[in-house]
Amino acid sequence: MNIIVTPYKSNSFYFRPDNTLQRDCCKDFFIPNGVKKLTATPILYVKVSKAGKAVSQKFASRYYQSFGYGVMINCHFEGNDDPVMKFYAATSVDNSSIIPMPLWNIEAINGEMTNFSLIINNIEVFKSTENPIDVEEIESQIAVVSKNCSLRIGDLIAFELTSHEIELSQGDSLQAIIGEMNQIDFKIC
């Protein structure tokens, strides 16, 4: 399974390894040794439901049916001045892609499931009350990704919902409210 991440308002993408996937959204996140800065980015993601390669945007709606919200945690390590290695180290830490289940049918993307809030220490730091990603943007990105990379059933395509990373500290409590449900609730240890 691939986790394909699209930076905020971009048509570029990068992959996070599957060891980063954390579906238990109430399991505490333990900061690895050597981390000087910890950040979070809220995401909306779709789950690929049909394998494909070189999918035209016109037919991309056939390749996904559901979506959800989550959080990507990035660990910025001390040392290492190589920007490429810094990026890979920041985005490949175990259990750092917090992706809750269940998913919602894609038709709900314009309804009540557009309310998504990220709360740190009981303070709302991010809120989306309208459709943060539209269907056209999802389908365009499926075409971009599948041009050179095969899509497999179960792959996740994640869209960052903000251009800035939200700083986290040891001891912080992180929650995400989706619609009226508390879907993510864990501590940074």
ABEGO torsion letter per residue (X at the ends): XBBBBBBBGBABBBBBBAAABBABAABBBBBBBGBABBBBBBBBBBBBABBBBGBBAAAAAAABABBBBBBBBBBBBBEEABAAAAAAAAAABBGABBBBOBBBBAAAAABAAABBBBBBGGBBABBBABBABBAAAAAAAAAAAAAABBBBBGBBBBBBABABBBBBBBGBBBBBBBEABBABBBBBX
